[in-house]
Amino acid sequence: MSNTMGIASAFVLSSLFMSPFAIAEESQTFVAQKSARAAAFEQYQSEMTAKAHGAAQTPQASAIQAKPTVEKDS
């Protein structure tokens, strides 16, 4: 009997602890914050992709310019 009451009380307490999270997911503020975080993350990803793309292009250009030109004496 006490085991059943312990399980029931654990279930009731866990549902009470989780109810604010369920309410928060439905609020307009939560939705706005989540979309703002998603937009900031997408912007960060595009900036890092552009930065990586730019860094990949730079060594190729400098490698071509770094080659010395050797002229033959005639």
PyMOL commands that set and color helices and strands:
alter all, ss='L'
color gray80, all
select helices_A, chain A and resi 2-26+28-66
alter helices_A, ss='H'
color red, helices_A
deselect
rebuild
show_as cartoon
